[in-house]
């Protein structure tokens, strides 16, 4: 009976490790693109870091781009803004969520934080810390 219990415990431990997380979708935002978005922040002392981009499946050519905003009043981690762009190499830039709209001058669009790729982009920022 002890052996059966030991085997069951070993199997439970092994199976618990099989649940692993899915691979992270997306890619780091190229430095030039992140600098381009940062140029539209509405206070010069604000900066962006840990940018992550995900090609949205909801649109033909839209990347959801999330990044941590740092500056006065935005201390530590957790102030992640969300933008959308038509390319990672230039392209148009739009503010998508409330943080991006509040801290940047980029125009707004019909793209929302609920569209495909938004959550994954924000998860990529958290993963990059």
MIPA-6723 format. One record per atom (N, C-alpha, C): atom name; x, y, z; residue in three letters; residue number from 0. Coordinates in pm, whole numbers, plus 32768, in hexadecimal, padded with zeros to 4 digits. Example, Ala and Ser with C-alpha at 12.3 -4.5 7.8 and 13.67 -1.06 7.14 Angstrom:
+-------+------+------+------+---------+-----+
: atomo :   c1 :   c2 :   c3 : residuo : num :
+-------+------+------+------+---------+-----+
:     N : 8527 : 7DC7 : 830C :     ala :   0 :
:    CA : 84CE : 7E3E : 830C :     ala :   0 :
:     C : 8528 : 7EB6 : 830C :     ala :   0 :
:     N : 8505 : 7F1F : 82C4 :     ser :   1 :
:    CA : 8557 : 7F96 : 82CA :     ser :   1 :
:     C : 850A : 8003 : 8313 :     ser :   1 :
+-------+------+------+------+---------+-----+
REM end
This chain:
+-------+------+------+------+---------+-----+
: atomo :   c1 :   c2 :   c3 : residuo : num :
+-------+------+------+------+---------+-----+
:     N : 8051 : 7F89 : 8000 :     unk :   0 :
:    CA : 8000 : 8000 : 8000 :     unk :   0 :
:     C : 8056 : 807E : 8000 :     unk :   0 :
:     N : 80C5 : 8079 : 804C :     unk :   1 :
:    CA : 811E : 80EC : 8050 :     unk :   1 :
:     C : 8156 : 810A : 7FC5 :     unk :   1 :
:     N : 8175 : 80A1 : 7F7A :     unk :   2 :
:    CA : 81AE : 80B3 : 7EF5 :     unk :   2 :
:     C : 814C : 80F7 : 7E97 :     unk :   2 :
:     N : 80CF : 80D2 : 7EA3 :     unk :   3 :
:    CA : 8069 : 810F : 7E4E :     unk :   3 :
:     C : 805C : 81A4 : 7E6E :     unk :   3 :
:     N : 805F : 81C4 : 7EEE :     unk :   4 :
:    CA : 8058 : 8250 : 7F17 :     unk :   4 :
:     C : 80D0 : 829F : 7EE5 :     unk :   4 :
:     N : 8147 : 8264 : 7EF0 :     unk :   5 :
:    CA : 81C0 : 82A6 : 7EBE :     unk :   5 :
:     C : 81B7 : 82BC : 7E28 :     unk :   5 :
:     N : 818B : 8259 : 7DE0 :     unk :   6 :
:    CA : 817F : 8265 : 7D4D :     unk :   6 :
:     C : 8118 : 82D1 : 7D2A :     unk :   6 :
:     N : 80A9 : 82D5 : 7D74 :     unk :   7 :
:    CA : 8043 : 833B : 7D58 :     unk :   7 :
:     C : 8079 : 83C7 : 7D72 :     unk :   7 :
:     N : 80C7 : 83D8 : 7DDB :     unk :   8 :
:    CA : 8103 : 845B : 7DF9 :     unk :   8 :
:     C : 8164 : 8483 : 7D8B :     unk :   8 :
:     N : 81B8 : 8426 : 7D60 :     unk :   9 :
:    CA : 8218 : 8443 : 7CF4 :     unk :   9 :
:     C : 81CF : 8469 : 7C75 :     unk :   9 :
:     N : 8168 : 841E : 7C52 :     unk :  10 :
:    CA : 811B : 843D : 7BD9 :     unk :  10 :
:     C : 80D8 : 84C5 : 7BE3 :     unk :  10 :
:     N : 80A3 : 84E6 : 7C58 :     unk :  11 :
:    CA : 8062 : 8568 : 7C6B :     unk :  11 :
:     C : 80C6 : 85D9 : 7C57 :     unk :  11 :
:     N : 813F : 85C8 : 7C8C :     unk :  12 :
:    CA : 81A7 : 862E : 7C7D :     unk :  12 :
:     C : 81CF : 863C : 7BEB :     unk :  12 :
:     N : 81E1 : 85CD : 7BA7 :     unk :  13 :
:    CA : 8208 : 85D2 : 7B19 :     unk :  13 :
:     C : 819C : 8610 : 7AC4 :     unk :  13 :
:     N : 811F : 85EB : 7ADC :     unk :  14 :
:    CA : 80B2 : 8622 : 7A8C :     unk :  14 :
:     C : 809B : 86B5 : 7AA8 :     unk :  14 :
:     N : 80B5 : 86E1 : 7B20 :     unk :  15 :
:    CA : 80A6 : 8770 : 7B40 :     unk :  15 :
:     C : 8106 : 87C4 : 7AED :     unk :  15 :
:     N : 817A : 8790 : 7ACE :     unk :  16 :
:    CA : 81DC : 87D8 : 7A7E :     unk :  16 :
:     C : 81BB : 87DA : 79EB :     unk :  16 :
:     N : 815E : 8787 : 79BE :     unk :  17 :
:    CA : 813C : 877F : 7930 :     unk :  17 :
:     C : 80DC : 87EC : 7904 :     unk :  17 :
:     N : 80A1 : 8833 : 7962 :     unk :  18 :
:    CA : 803E : 8898 : 793E :     unk :  18 :
:     C : 807B : 8913 : 7902 :     unk :  18 :
:     N : 80FC : 8928 : 7909 :     unk :  19 :
:    CA : 8147 : 899B : 78D9 :     unk :  19 :
:     C : 80F7 : 8A07 : 7894 :     unk :  19 :
:     N : 8130 : 8A7A : 788D :     unk :  20 :
:    CA : 80EC : 8AE9 : 784C :     unk :  20 :
:     C : 8109 : 8AE7 : 77B6 :     unk :  20 :
:     N : 80AF : 8B25 : 776D :     unk :  21 :
:    CA : 80C2 : 8B2E : 76DC :     unk :  21 :
:     C : 8133 : 8B90 : 76BF :     unk :  21 :
:     N : 8172 : 8B7F : 764C :     unk :  22 :
:    CA : 81DC : 8BDE : 7628 :     unk :  22 :
:     C : 81A4 : 8C6C : 761D :     unk :  22 :
:     N : 81F6 : 8CCB : 763F :     unk :  23 :
:    CA : 81CE : 8D57 : 763C :     unk :  23 :
:     C : 81BD : 8D83 : 75AB :     unk :  23 :
:     N : 814B : 8DBC : 758B :     unk :  24 :
:    CA : 812E : 8DEB : 7504 :     unk :  24 :
:     C : 8167 : 8E76 : 74F2 :     unk :  24 :
:     N : 81A4 : 8E92 : 7480 :     unk :  25 :
:    CA : 81D5 : 8F17 : 7462 :     unk :  25 :
:     C : 826C : 8F20 : 7466 :     unk :  25 :
:     N : 829C : 8F9C : 746F :     unk :  26 :
:    CA : 832C : 8FB5 : 7469 :     unk :  26 :
:     C : 834B : 903B : 74AA :     unk :  26 :
:     N : 83C9 : 904E : 74D4 :     unk :  27 :
:    CA : 83EE : 90D0 : 750A :     unk :  27 :
:     C : 83DD : 913D : 749F :     unk :  27 :
:     N : 83B5 : 91B2 : 74CB :     unk :  28 :
:    CA : 83A4 : 9222 : 746E :     unk :  28 :
:     C : 842E : 9255 : 7446 :     unk :  28 :
:     N : 8447 : 9265 : 73C4 :     unk :  29 :
:    CA : 84C8 : 929D : 7399 :     unk :  29 :
:     C : 84E1 : 9326 : 73DB :     unk :  29 :
:     N : 855E : 9341 : 73FC :     unk :  30 :
:    CA : 8583 : 93BD : 7442 :     unk :  30 :
:     C : 8552 : 9439 : 73F8 :     unk :  30 :
:     N : 855D : 943A : 7373 :     unk :  31 :
:    CA : 852F : 94AE : 7326 :     unk :  31 :
:     C : 8498 : 94C4 : 7333 :     unk :  31 :
:     N : 844D : 9458 : 7334 :     unk :  32 :
:    CA : 83BB : 9462 : 7341 :     unk :  32 :
:     C : 8396 : 9495 : 73CC :     unk :  32 :
:     N : 83D8 : 945E : 7433 :     unk :  33 :
:    CA : 83BB : 9489 : 74BB :     unk :  33 :
:     C : 83DD : 951E : 74CC :     unk :  33 :
:     N : 844B : 9548 : 7490 :     unk :  34 :
:    CA : 8473 : 95D6 : 7495 :     unk :  34 :
:     C : 840C : 962C : 744C :     unk :  34 :
:     N : 83D5 : 95F9 : 73E0 :     unk :  35 :
:    CA : 836E : 9642 : 7396 :     unk :  35 :
:     C : 82F1 : 9656 : 73E8 :     unk :  35 :
:     N : 82C5 : 95ED : 742D :     unk :  36 :
:    CA : 8250 : 95FA : 7484 :     unk :  36 :
:     C : 826F : 965A : 74F7 :     unk :  36 :
:     N : 82E7 : 964B : 752F :     unk :  37 :
:    CA : 8310 : 96A0 : 759F :     unk :  37 :
:     C : 8312 : 9734 : 7578 :     unk :  37 :
:     N : 832F : 9751 : 74F9 :     unk :  38 :
:    CA : 8332 : 97DD : 74CD :     unk :  38 :
:     C : 82A8 : 981E : 74D5 :     unk :  38 :
:     N : 8240 : 97CD : 74E2 :     unk :  39 :
:    CA : 81B9 : 9803 : 74EE :     unk :  39 :
:     C : 8186 : 9809 : 757D :     unk :  39 :
:     N : 81DC : 97EB : 75DE :     unk :  40 :
:    CA : 81B2 : 97FA : 766A :     unk :  40 :
:     C : 81A2 : 988E : 7688 :     unk :  40 :
:     N : 813F : 98B1 : 76D8 :     unk :  41 :
:    CA : 811D : 993F : 76E9 :     unk :  41 :
:     C : 816F : 998A : 7752 :     unk :  41 :
:     N : 81CC : 9947 : 7794 :     unk :  42 :
:    CA : 8228 : 998A : 77EF :     unk :  42 :
:     C : 82B4 : 9956 : 77D1 :     unk :  42 :
:     N : 8312 : 99B1 : 77B9 :     unk :  43 :
:    CA : 8399 : 998C : 778D :     unk :  43 :
:     C : 83E2 : 992E : 77EC :     unk :  43 :
:     N : 83C1 : 9931 : 786C :     unk :  44 :
:    CA : 840A : 98DD : 78CB :     unk :  44 :
:     C : 83D7 : 984D : 78D0 :     unk :  44 :
:     N : 836B : 9830 : 788A :     unk :  45 :
:    CA : 8338 : 97A6 : 7885 :     unk :  45 :
:     C : 8388 : 9755 : 7822 :     unk :  45 :
:     N : 839A : 96D6 : 7842 :     unk :  46 :
:    CA : 83DF : 967A : 77E8 :     unk :  46 :
:     C : 8392 : 95F7 : 77DF :     unk :  46 :
:     N : 83B4 : 95A8 : 777B :     unk :  47 :
:    CA : 8378 : 9523 : 776A :     unk :  47 :
:     C : 83E4 : 94B9 : 7778 :     unk :  47 :
:     N : 83BD : 9445 : 77AB :     unk :  48 :
:    CA : 8419 : 93D4 : 77B3 :     unk :  48 :
:     C : 83CB : 9352 : 77A8 :     unk :  48 :
:     N : 8415 : 92E7 : 778F :     unk :  49 :
:    CA : 83DE : 925F : 778A :     unk :  49 :
:     C : 836D : 9252 : 7723 :     unk :  49 :
:     N : 837D : 9292 : 76B0 :     unk :  50 :
:    CA : 8315 : 928B : 7649 :     unk :  50 :
:     C : 8305 : 9200 : 760F :     unk :  50 :
:     N : 8286 : 91D9 : 75F8 :     unk :  51 :
:    CA : 8267 : 9156 : 75BF :     unk :  51 :
:     C : 81FB : 9167 : 7555 :     unk :  51 :
:     N : 820D : 9128 : 74E1 :     unk :  52 :
:    CA : 81B0 : 9135 : 7471 :     unk :  52 :
:     C : 8174 : 90AF : 744C :     unk :  52 :
:     N : 80F4 : 90B1 : 742B :     unk :  53 :
:    CA : 80AE : 9039 : 73FF :     unk :  53 :
:     C : 805D : 905D : 7382 :     unk :  53 :
:     N : 806F : 9010 : 7319 :     unk :  54 :
:    CA : 8021 : 9023 : 729E :     unk :  54 :
:     C : 7F92 : 8FF7 : 72BC :     unk :  54 :
:     N : 7F34 : 9053 : 72B1 :     unk :  55 :
:    CA : 7EA8 : 9035 : 72CE :     unk :  55 :
:     C : 7E6C : 8FE2 : 725E :     unk :  55 :
:     N : 7E20 : 8F7E : 7283 :     unk :  56 :
:    CA : 7DD9 : 8F2C : 7220 :     unk :  56 :
:     C : 7D51 : 8F68 : 71FF :     unk :  56 :
:     N : 7D2C : 8FD3 : 7246 :     unk :  57 :
:    CA : 7CAB : 9013 : 722E :     unk :  57 :
:     C : 7CB0 : 9078 : 71BB :     unk :  57 :
:     N : 7D28 : 909B : 7191 :     unk :  58 :
:    CA : 7D39 : 90FF : 7128 :     unk :  58 :
:     C : 7DA2 : 90D0 : 70C5 :     unk :  58 :
:     N : 7D9B : 9104 : 704B :     unk :  59 :
:    CA : 7DF8 : 90D9 : 6FE3 :     unk :  59 :
:     C : 7E88 : 90FF : 7001 :     unk :  59 :
:     N : 7E9F : 9178 : 702E :     unk :  60 :
:    CA : 7F29 : 91A3 : 7047 :     unk :  60 :
:     C : 7F31 : 9200 : 70BF :     unk :  60 :
:     N : 7F16 : 91C7 : 7134 :     unk :  61 :
:    CA : 7F1F : 9214 : 71B0 :     unk :  61 :
:     C : 7F70 : 91C5 : 7216 :     unk :  61 :
:     N : 7FCD : 920C : 7254 :     unk :  62 :
:    CA : 8019 : 91D6 : 72C3 :     unk :  62 :
:     C : 7FE9 : 921A : 7342 :     unk :  62 :
:     N : 7FCD : 91CC : 73A7 :     unk :  63 :
:    CA : 7FB2 : 9201 : 742C :     unk :  63 :
:     C : 8039 : 9211 : 7471 :     unk :  63 :
:     N : 8054 : 9287 : 74A5 :     unk :  64 :
:    CA : 80D5 : 92A3 : 74E3 :     unk :  64 :
:     C : 80BE : 92D7 : 7570 :     unk :  64 :
:     N : 80F4 : 928F : 75D0 :     unk :  65 :
:    CA : 80EA : 92B7 : 765B :     unk :  65 :
:     C : 8175 : 92DA : 768F :     unk :  65 :
:     N : 817A : 9339 : 76EC :     unk :  66 :
:    CA : 81FA : 935F : 7728 :     unk :  66 :
:     C : 81E1 : 939C : 77B1 :     unk :  66 :
:     N : 8242 : 938B : 7807 :     unk :  67 :
:    CA : 823E : 93C8 : 788C :     unk :  67 :
:     C : 825D : 945D : 787E :     unk :  67 :
:     N : 820A : 94B2 : 78B9 :     unk :  68 :
:    CA : 8222 : 9542 : 78B8 :     unk :  68 :
:     C : 8262 : 9568 : 793E :     unk :  68 :
:     N : 82D3 : 95AB : 7938 :     unk :  69 :
:    CA : 8316 : 95DB : 79B2 :     unk :  69 :
:     C : 831D : 9672 : 79B0 :     unk :  69 :
:     N : 830B : 96AE : 7A25 :     unk :  70 :
:    CA : 8315 : 973F : 7A32 :     unk :  70 :
:     C : 82D8 : 976A : 7AB6 :     unk :  70 :
:     N : 82D3 : 97ED : 7ACB :     unk :  71 :
:    CA : 829A : 9822 : 7B48 :     unk :  71 :
:     C : 820C : 97ED : 7B5F :     unk :  71 :
:     N : 81F6 : 97B2 : 7BD3 :     unk :  72 :
:    CA : 8173 : 977B : 7BF4 :     unk :  72 :
:     C : 815D : 96ED : 7BC4 :     unk :  72 :
:     N : 81B9 : 96BA : 7B76 :     unk :  73 :
:    CA : 81AF : 9632 : 7B43 :     unk :  73 :
:     C : 8228 : 95E2 : 7B72 :     unk :  73 :
:     N : 822D : 95CB : 7BF3 :     unk :  74 :
:    CA : 829F : 9586 : 7C2E :     unk :  74 :
:     C : 828C : 94EE : 7C2A :     unk :  74 :
:     N : 82F9 : 94A7 : 7C16 :     unk :  75 :
:    CA : 82F6 : 9415 : 7C1A :     unk :  75 :
:     C : 82B6 : 93D8 : 7B9E :     unk :  75 :
:     N : 8297 : 9358 : 7BAB :     unk :  76 :
:    CA : 825C : 930D : 7B3D :     unk :  76 :
:     C : 81C3 : 9313 : 7B43 :     unk :  76 :
:     N : 8184 : 9300 : 7AD1 :     unk :  77 :
:    CA : 80F3 : 92F5 : 7ACD :     unk :  77 :
:     C : 80AC : 9360 : 7A7E :     unk :  77 :
:     N : 80F3 : 93C7 : 7A53 :     unk :  78 :
:    CA : 80B4 : 9431 : 7A03 :     unk :  78 :
:     C : 80CD : 9414 : 796F :     unk :  78 :
:     N : 8080 : 93B4 : 793C :     unk :  79 :
:    CA : 8094 : 9384 : 78B3 :     unk :  79 :
:     C : 802D : 93C3 : 7856 :     unk :  79 :
:     N : 805F : 940B : 77F3 :     unk :  80 :
:    CA : 8008 : 9448 : 778F :     unk :  80 :
:     C : 7FFE : 93EE : 7714 :     unk :  80 :
:     N : 7F92 : 9400 : 76C7 :     unk :  81 :
:    CA : 7F7C : 93AE : 7650 :     unk :  81 :
:     C : 7F62 : 9407 : 75D7 :     unk :  81 :
:     N : 7FB3 : 93F3 : 7570 :     unk :  82 :
:    CA : 7FA5 : 943A : 74F2 :     unk :  82 :
:     C : 7F8F : 93D4 : 7483 :     unk :  82 :
:     N : 7F66 : 9403 : 7410 :     unk :  83 :
:    CA : 7F5B : 93AF : 739A :     unk :  83 :
:     C : 7FA8 : 93F3 : 732B :     unk :  83 :
:     N : 7FE2 : 93A1 : 72D4 :     unk :  84 :
:    CA : 802C : 93D9 : 7262 :     unk :  84 :
:     C : 8017 : 9380 : 71E9 :     unk :  84 :
:     N : 8022 : 93BD : 7174 :     unk :  85 :
:    CA : 8012 : 9372 : 70F8 :     unk :  85 :
:     C : 8093 : 932B : 70CF :     unk :  85 :
:     N : 8100 : 9344 : 7118 :     unk :  86 :
:    CA : 817F : 9305 : 70F7 :     unk :  86 :
:     C : 81DE : 9312 : 716E :     unk :  86 :
:     N : 823E : 92B7 : 7175 :     unk :  87 :
:    CA : 82A9 : 92C5 : 71D9 :     unk :  87 :
:     C : 831E : 9312 : 719E :     unk :  87 :
:     N : 8311 : 9334 : 7120 :     unk :  88 :
:    CA : 8379 : 937B : 70D6 :     unk :  88 :
:     C : 833C : 93FB : 709F :     unk :  88 :
:     N : 8323 : 945C : 70F4 :     unk :  89 :
:    CA : 82DB : 94D4 : 70C9 :     unk :  89 :
:     C : 8246 : 94BF : 70E0 :     unk :  89 :
:     N : 81F4 : 94F0 : 7084 :     unk :  90 :
:    CA : 8164 : 94DB : 708D :     unk :  90 :
:     C : 811F : 953E : 70E9 :     unk :  90 :
:     N : 809C : 9538 : 70E9 :     unk :  91 :
:    CA : 804A : 9590 : 713B :     unk :  91 :
:     C : 8047 : 955C : 71CA :     unk :  91 :
:     N : 8034 : 95B5 : 722A :     unk :  92 :
:    CA : 802D : 9592 : 72B7 :     unk :  92 :
:     C : 7FAC : 95CB : 72F1 :     unk :  92 :
:     N : 7F67 : 9579 : 7342 :     unk :  93 :
:    CA : 7EEB : 95A3 : 7383 :     unk :  93 :
:     C : 7EF0 : 9580 : 7416 :     unk :  93 :
:     N : 7EB7 : 95D6 : 746A :     unk :  94 :
:    CA : 7EA7 : 95B7 : 74F8 :     unk :  94 :
:     C : 7E2A : 9560 : 7507 :     unk :  94 :
:     N : 7E37 : 94F3 : 7552 :     unk :  95 :
:    CA : 7DC9 : 9493 : 755C :     unk :  95 :
:     C : 7D87 : 9493 : 75E7 :     unk :  95 :
:     N : 7DD5 : 9489 : 7650 :     unk :  96 :
:    CA : 7D98 : 9481 : 76D5 :     unk :  96 :
:     C : 7D9D : 9508 : 771D :     unk :  96 :
:     N : 7D5F : 950D : 7792 :     unk :  97 :
:    CA : 7D55 : 958C : 77DC :     unk :  97 :
:     C : 7DDE : 95C4 : 7800 :     unk :  97 :
:     N : 7E3C : 956F : 7824 :     unk :  98 :
:    CA : 7EC1 : 95A0 : 7849 :     unk :  98 :
:     C : 7F08 : 95DE : 77D0 :     unk :  98 :
:     N : 7F03 : 959A : 775E :     unk :  99 :
:    CA : 7F42 : 95D1 : 76E6 :     unk :  99 :
:     C : 7EFE : 9653 : 76BB :     unk :  99 :
:     N : 7E7B : 9658 : 76C6 :     unk : 100 :
:    CA : 7E32 : 96D2 : 76A2 :     unk : 100 :
:     C : 7E52 : 9744 : 7702 :     unk : 100 :
:     N : 7E65 : 9724 : 7781 :     unk : 101 :
:    CA : 7E7E : 978A : 77E4 :     unk : 101 :
:     C : 7F0C : 97C0 : 77E6 :     unk : 101 :
:     N : 7F6C : 976D : 77BB :     unk : 102 :
:    CA : 7FF8 : 9795 : 77C4 :     unk : 102 :
:     C : 803B : 97A9 : 773C :     unk : 102 :
:     N : 7FED : 97A4 : 76D0 :     unk : 103 :
:    CA : 8029 : 97BE : 764D :     unk : 103 :
:     C : 7FCA : 980F : 75F8 :     unk : 103 :
:     N : 8001 : 9845 : 758D :     unk : 104 :
:    CA : 7FB3 : 989A : 7533 :     unk : 104 :
:     C : 7F89 : 9850 : 74B4 :     unk : 104 :
:     N : 7FA1 : 97CD : 74B2 :     unk : 105 :
:    CA : 7F7C : 9780 : 743C :     unk : 105 :
:     C : 7EE5 : 977E : 742B :     unk : 105 :
:     N : 7EB5 : 9780 : 73AE :     unk : 106 :
:    CA : 7E24 : 9780 : 7398 :     unk : 106 :
:     C : 7DE6 : 96FC : 73C7 :     unk : 106 :
:     N : 7D63 : 9702 : 73E0 :     unk : 107 :
:    CA : 7D1A : 968A : 7408 :     unk : 107 :
:     C : 7CDF : 9648 : 738C :     unk : 107 :
:     N : 7CB0 : 95CF : 739E :     unk : 108 :
:    CA : 7C7C : 9580 : 7330 :     unk : 108 :
:     C : 7C0B : 9527 : 7364 :     unk : 108 :
:     N : 7BCF : 94DA : 730B :     unk : 109 :
:    CA : 7B67 : 947A : 7334 :     unk : 109 :
:     C : 7BA2 : 93FB : 7370 :     unk : 109 :
:     N : 7C24 : 93EB : 7368 :     unk : 110 :
:    CA : 7C65 : 9377 : 73A4 :     unk : 110 :
:     C : 7C59 : 9383 : 743B :     unk : 110 :
:     N : 7C3A : 9315 : 747E :     unk : 111 :
:    CA : 7C23 : 9318 : 750E :     unk : 111 :
:     C : 7C84 : 92BD : 7559 :     unk : 111 :
:     N : 7C8D : 92CD : 75DC :     unk : 112 :
:    CA : 7CE0 : 9274 : 762D :     unk : 112 :
:     C : 7CA8 : 91E6 : 7636 :     unk : 112 :
:     N : 7C32 : 91D0 : 75FC :     unk : 113 :
:    CA : 7BF4 : 914C : 75FE :     unk : 113 :
:     C : 7C0B : 90FF : 757C :     unk : 113 :
:     N : 7C4A : 9140 : 751A :     unk : 114 :
:    CA : 7C65 : 90FE : 749B :     unk : 114 :
:     C : 7CD9 : 909C : 74A8 :     unk : 114 :
:     N : 7CDD : 903F : 744A :     unk : 115 :
:    CA : 7D45 : 8FD8 : 744B :     unk : 115 :
:     C : 7DD1 : 9016 : 744E :     unk : 115 :
:     N : 7E23 : 8FDF : 74A4 :     unk : 116 :
:    CA : 7EAE : 900A : 74AF :     unk : 116 :
:     C : 7EC8 : 906B : 7520 :     unk : 116 :
:     N : 7E61 : 90AC : 7554 :     unk : 117 :
:    CA : 7E75 : 9110 : 75BD :     unk : 117 :
:     C : 7EA5 : 90D0 : 763F :     unk : 117 :
:     N : 7E60 : 906A : 766C :     unk : 118 :
:    CA : 7E88 : 9028 : 76E9 :     unk : 118 :
:     C : 7F12 : 8FE9 : 76DD :     unk : 118 :
:     N : 7F2E : 8FAF : 7668 :     unk : 119 :
:    CA : 7FAF : 8F6F : 7653 :     unk : 119 :
:     C : 8020 : 8FD5 : 7653 :     unk : 119 :
:     N : 8007 : 904A : 761A :     unk : 120 :
:    CA : 806D : 90B3 : 761A :     unk : 120 :
:     C : 808C : 90DF : 76A8 :     unk : 120 :
:     N : 8024 : 90F2 : 76F9 :     unk : 121 :
:    CA : 803B : 9119 : 7784 :     unk : 121 :
:     C : 8082 : 90AA : 77D2 :     unk : 121 :
:     N : 8060 : 902D : 77B6 :     unk : 122 :
:    CA : 80A4 : 8FBD : 77F8 :     unk : 122 :
:     C : 8138 : 8FBA : 77D3 :     unk : 122 :
:     N : 8157 : 8FDE : 7758 :     unk : 123 :
:    CA : 81E2 : 8FE2 : 772C :     unk : 123 :
:     C : 8232 : 904A : 7778 :     unk : 123 :
:     N : 81F5 : 90BB : 7798 :     unk : 124 :
:    CA : 8239 : 9123 : 77E6 :     unk : 124 :
:     C : 825C : 90EB : 7870 :     unk : 124 :
:     N : 81FC : 90A9 : 78AF :     unk : 125 :
:    CA : 8213 : 9070 : 7934 :     unk : 125 :
:     C : 827F : 9005 : 7930 :     unk : 125 :
:     N : 827F : 8FB8 : 78C3 :     unk : 126 :
:    CA : 82E4 : 8F4E : 78B4 :     unk : 126 :
:     C : 836F : 8F88 : 78A2 :     unk : 126 :
:     N : 8379 : 8FFC : 7863 :     unk : 127 :
:    CA : 83FA : 903A : 7845 :     unk : 127 :
:     C : 843E : 907D : 78BB :     unk : 127 :
:     N : 83F8 : 908B : 792A :     unk : 128 :
:    CA : 8433 : 90CF : 799F :     unk : 128 :
:     C : 849D : 907B : 79E1 :     unk : 128 :
+-------+------+------+------+---------+-----+
REM end
